[in-house]
Amino acid sequence: MKRFATTVLMTAVLMSIGSAFAATPAELYDDVWKIVNKKYYDPTNNSQDWSKWRYRYENKLKTREDAYVAIETMLTSLNDPYTRFLDPKEFSEETQSIKGSLKGIGTQIGLRDGELVIIAPLEDSPAEKAGLLADDRILEINGESTKGISIDAAADKIRGEKGTTVTLLIQRKGVPNKLYSVVRDEIEVKSVSCKPPFETTKIPNNIQYIRLSSFISKNAAGEIESILNNSSGMKGFIIDLRSNPGGLLTNAIYISDMLLKGGVIVSTVDRDSYKTTTRARYQQVTDKPIVVLINKGSASASEILSGALKDNHRATIVGEQSFGKGLVQEINRLPDEAGMNITIQRYLTPSGNDINKKGITPDVMIELTKEDVDAKKDVQLEKAIEILEKMTCLVQGGVNGGK
């Protein structure tokens, strides 16, 4: 569970593979120090003198475990939940999640205002089946308070062997606190589905609904392209990014490129304030109308895609304010098969908006309430259908019929 929780919180994953040779504990510690000193997006390193850390544990690191504790202590000083050390087991788990499989309960966790929060449960995961929802606050894990806990420590407590149970005390707005017992399992990451959340919602035959639940799998962009290429009879598309916590930057860029005819997709700004802009490369697969659904569980790569489509006036965004994660991480392989995720950039939408801790604002705000969910009434999707039907009528009677 641990690496899944942290991987999906990475707005973008940029693979940076370093050496895998054996190293002393002191060398491993120093490698991490040098990576932060060179790459961390905040040149002040959380307003501290970073040089003080380099020799803080000189001649004190005797074992790899000593180095791990020292590294985690050093990284904690950055006050950045997305920059973290991964021991060999954790690094392997993160690699597996990118390949499309993971173990745990299938929920993404983060910190919001110092509180442990569920960003989103993965589709068809034990967490979703148990009834956990985006924005749930986790007050206790197996009876222990989460006050002051880090993402890593929380994920350590939640993950475990397949078939074992973890108990979470959940605080949810408008209802009493409740205990949830969730059985851990091995989870296949399913990126794309054409099935709406509730069978009661009827999608018109001429509208293609696409549910993208994660950008983690390297196959996600290819799955989307296949659907687009096989939807010649459709008049428009609904792309559902609700409770999609993000994943690979490349997936967000490739999918944006399929839907845009030119224009900026995203810009990134590094520690030296150097701005790099990624533009659509005129490889548009379809120009038919699009409505995108987002909610408070839509984060990182979901916000890159929805921001690109919104700012380029390519799609109408419907739903609720998104999570607000505008930071880019890089994965670094360290000696002895360990690794670290480090925040190296912040990103801006095409209009130059920094959405970190703010999120994407929908064009049409509409909340999906608990009462709606209990009644299996997807008012957000229904609104998306209504809007898209109007858009397709305009296109059909207007300048083109799309492709």
Summary of the structure (lengths in Angstrom):
residues: 403
radius of gyration: 21.5
end to end distance: 41.7
largest distance: 76.2
contacts: 1400
relative contact order: 0.16
helix: 30%
strand: 25%
